[in-house]
Amino acid sequence: MKILVFFLSFLLLASISLGAEPVRDTDGDFLWASSRYYIWPVVSQGPAGPLTLNPSRNQNCSLDVVQELANDDVGVPFGFTPVLFPKGVIREETDMNIKFTGEALCNETVVWTVKHESNDKYFVRSGGVEGNPGPETARNWFKIIKYMDGYKILHCPSVCIKCQAICRDVGIVKDDYTPYLGLSEFPVKVVFKRA
């Protein structure tokens, strides 16, 4: 029975993924799983830079995903691994892992995950698991969705039928005046620039 459920889930995800539009970078080219990209939030007020990684507020080996404050910063490149077709074109509304493509610190993984804080905030940081869809990895899956003239990132995993996952947009969550990436009612519009 488990094999049948897995097979049906796979067919459903495959049909959704193949029908979805490809995500495009700032040059109008398709995003590819084998390439690296800078993720730039598009804000209407004040200077803003790309996404980067900062040491965690909790003083452990995790890295928080934050927005650079200056738009002349380069940021760090990220890569994408879709649940299906991990070497192909990145498509909208497809479950994927997002990861920093540089070296990890303290043997911490570089895959994005959602971490719950005691103050009822959910932050995006390193420490996730790449691939292996299931209840243990539900917090590691994100989707890219068309949003106005750019895109938004959504945490709403559909890779696990039995999971009771949080389904919210990824936005800028201010904490100690730092613009962290976290789950929010207000999505941040982003664009992707090839590294």
Backbone torsions as a table, in degrees:
resi	resn	phi	psi	omega
1	MET	NA	-40.3	179.6
2	LYS	-61.8	-37.2	-179.9
3	ILE	-65.8	-40.2	178.8
4	LEU	-63.5	-45.0	178.7
5	VAL	-62.2	-43.7	178.6
6	PHE	-61.8	-45.7	-178.9
7	PHE	-62.1	-44.7	178.9
8	LEU	-64.5	-40.0	176.9
9	SER	-62.2	-42.8	179.5
10	PHE	-61.5	-45.3	179.0
11	LEU	-62.3	-40.9	179.0
12	LEU	-63.1	-48.4	179.5
13	LEU	-62.5	-40.2	-179.6
14	ALA	-64.3	-42.3	-179.3
15	SER	-67.7	-37.3	177.3
16	ILE	-66.4	-45.4	-177.1
17	SER	-64.0	-41.9	-177.1
18	LEU	-69.6	-26.7	-179.7
19	GLY	-87.2	-10.8	-176.4
20	ALA	-79.7	152.2	178.8
21	GLU	-72.1	145.0	174.3
22	PRO	-68.5	144.7	173.9
23	VAL	-80.1	141.1	-177.9
24	ARG	-117.2	148.6	177.5
25	ASP	-87.6	-175.0	-176.4
26	THR	-66.7	-16.7	176.1
27	ASP	-92.2	-0.9	-178.5
28	GLY	86.9	2.7	179.0
29	ASP	-86.2	156.9	177.6
30	PHE	-66.5	145.9	169.0
31	LEU	-78.3	136.2	179.5
32	TRP	-117.6	142.8	179.2
33	ALA	-63.0	-26.0	-177.5
34	SER	-86.7	0.5	-177.5
35	SER	-111.0	167.9	179.3
36	ARG	-114.2	146.0	-176.1
37	TYR	-140.5	146.6	167.9
38	TYR	-87.1	140.4	178.4
39	ILE	-106.8	117.6	-177.4
40	TRP	-110.3	114.9	169.8
41	PRO	-66.3	143.2	178.0
42	VAL	-108.2	111.1	-178.2
43	VAL	-116.5	152.9	-176.7
44	SER	-91.7	-16.3	-176.5
45	GLN	-125.7	128.2	172.4
46	GLY	74.4	168.6	179.0
47	PRO	-72.0	146.7	178.3
48	ALA	-150.5	143.0	-178.9
49	GLY	-109.3	-172.5	-178.5
50	PRO	-78.3	175.7	175.7
51	LEU	-78.3	146.1	178.8
52	THR	-147.8	-174.4	179.3
53	LEU	-118.3	140.4	175.7
54	ASN	-126.7	150.3	173.3
55	PRO	-55.6	143.1	-176.1
56	SER	-63.0	148.3	175.0
57	ARG	-63.3	-23.0	-175.9
58	ASN	-86.0	5.5	176.3
59	GLN	60.2	29.8	173.3
60	ASN	-110.0	-166.7	-175.9
61	CYS	-80.5	-6.8	179.2
62	SER	-66.8	152.9	175.6
63	LEU	-117.2	130.5	176.6
64	ASP	-83.2	142.9	173.1
65	VAL	-87.2	121.5	-177.1
66	VAL	-131.6	167.2	175.3
67	GLN	-99.9	130.9	173.8
68	GLU	-61.9	145.1	-179.1
69	LEU	-82.4	-24.5	-177.8
70	ALA	-108.6	138.1	-177.5
71	ASN	-80.5	0.7	175.5
72	ASP	-94.2	-2.1	174.8
73	ASP	-76.6	151.5	-177.7
74	VAL	-86.5	-32.9	-174.7
75	GLY	82.8	-167.3	177.4
76	VAL	-122.7	147.1	-180.0
77	PRO	-78.8	145.7	178.0
78	PHE	-122.1	155.8	175.9
79	GLY	-123.4	166.9	-176.1
80	PHE	-130.3	136.7	175.9
81	THR	-126.7	100.9	179.0
82	PRO	-68.5	152.5	-179.9
83	VAL	-62.7	-35.2	175.9
84	LEU	-113.7	148.5	177.6
85	PHE	53.4	61.6	-173.6
86	PRO	-65.1	-5.1	179.0
87	LYS	-114.0	4.8	-172.0
88	GLY	-99.3	-157.5	178.8
89	VAL	-74.2	140.4	176.1
90	ILE	-80.4	128.5	-178.0
91	ARG	-116.3	150.4	178.0
92	GLU	-60.1	149.3	173.2
93	GLU	61.3	24.1	178.0
94	THR	-105.2	132.1	175.7
95	ASP	-61.8	133.6	179.4
96	MET	-153.0	157.9	168.6
97	ASN	-93.0	144.4	174.4
98	ILE	-116.3	134.9	-175.6
99	LYS	-143.3	150.2	171.5
100	PHE	-71.5	137.3	-174.9
101	THR	-98.5	8.9	177.1
102	GLY	-94.6	-163.0	-179.5
103	GLU	-81.5	144.8	179.1
104	ALA	-81.7	157.0	173.8
105	LEU	-102.0	142.0	172.0
106	CYS	54.1	32.1	-177.9
107	ASN	61.7	18.2	176.3
108	GLU	-77.5	140.2	177.7
109	THR	-70.5	158.3	-176.5
110	VAL	-104.0	11.1	-179.6
111	VAL	-83.7	136.6	177.7
112	TRP	-63.8	144.3	172.1
113	THR	-146.2	162.3	177.4
114	VAL	-101.1	125.1	178.9
115	LYS	-116.0	133.8	179.2
116	HIS	-87.7	131.8	176.9
117	GLU	-101.6	159.0	-177.9
118	SER	-64.3	-23.7	-179.9
119	ASN	-85.3	22.0	177.1
120	ASP	65.1	28.3	174.0
121	LYS	-110.2	149.6	177.4
122	TYR	-116.0	121.7	-177.3
123	PHE	-111.5	151.2	175.0
124	VAL	-95.7	127.9	179.5
125	ARG	-151.0	177.0	178.7
126	SER	-76.2	169.9	177.5
127	GLY	114.0	4.4	179.7
128	GLY	-81.0	177.0	179.7
129	VAL	-112.5	132.3	178.8
130	GLU	-83.5	132.6	178.9
131	GLY	73.0	-154.8	175.6
132	ASN	54.0	57.5	-178.4
133	PRO	-60.6	136.3	179.0
134	GLY	168.1	-178.3	-177.4
135	PRO	-58.7	-33.7	-177.1
136	GLU	-73.3	-19.9	-176.4
137	THR	-116.7	12.2	-175.7
138	ALA	-58.1	-30.3	-178.1
139	ARG	-78.6	-1.5	-175.8
140	ASN	-102.0	6.1	-174.1
141	TRP	-111.7	135.5	-178.5
142	PHE	-134.4	163.4	176.5
143	LYS	-131.5	150.4	173.1
144	ILE	-105.1	127.0	-175.5
145	ILE	-123.7	138.4	174.9
146	LYS	-60.6	133.4	-176.3
147	TYR	-145.8	110.0	-175.2
148	MET	54.0	-125.7	179.4
149	ASP	-98.7	18.6	177.0
150	GLY	-139.5	-139.6	-180.0
151	TYR	-139.3	165.3	168.7
152	LYS	-129.9	159.7	177.2
153	ILE	-106.9	132.5	-177.0
154	LEU	-120.0	135.5	170.9
155	HIS	-103.1	101.3	-179.0
156	CYS	-157.8	71.1	-171.7
157	PRO	-64.7	133.3	174.2
158	SER	-114.4	14.4	-179.3
159	VAL	-80.2	-11.8	-176.7
160	CYS	-130.5	109.9	-176.5
161	ILE	-66.3	-37.3	-175.7
162	LYS	-84.4	-7.2	-175.7
163	CYS	-76.0	143.0	171.1
164	GLN	-102.6	78.2	-172.8
165	ALA	-88.2	152.9	172.0
166	ILE	-72.1	140.5	-179.5
167	CYS	-127.2	95.7	-177.7
168	ARG	-146.3	158.0	175.4
169	ASP	-70.3	156.3	172.4
170	VAL	-96.5	128.3	-178.5
171	GLY	-140.9	-173.2	176.8
172	ILE	-90.2	123.6	179.3
173	VAL	-115.6	115.0	-178.8
174	LYS	-82.1	133.5	176.0
175	ASP	-148.9	122.1	-175.2
176	ASP	55.8	37.6	177.7
177	TYR	65.9	10.5	177.6
178	THR	-100.5	132.5	179.4
179	PRO	-83.4	88.5	178.3
180	TYR	-81.9	154.0	170.6
181	LEU	-87.2	132.2	-179.1
182	GLY	-160.0	179.1	178.0
183	LEU	-79.3	136.2	-171.4
184	SER	-151.6	158.5	172.3
185	GLU	-77.7	-13.7	-176.8
186	PHE	-117.0	104.1	-178.5
187	PRO	-69.0	151.9	172.6
188	VAL	-98.6	131.2	177.1
189	LYS	-76.9	134.5	-178.8
190	VAL	-130.5	159.4	169.6
191	VAL	-131.1	162.0	-175.9
192	PHE	-119.0	125.9	179.8
193	LYS	-115.3	126.0	-177.7
194	ARG	-63.0	135.4	-178.3
195	ALA	-78.6	NA	NA
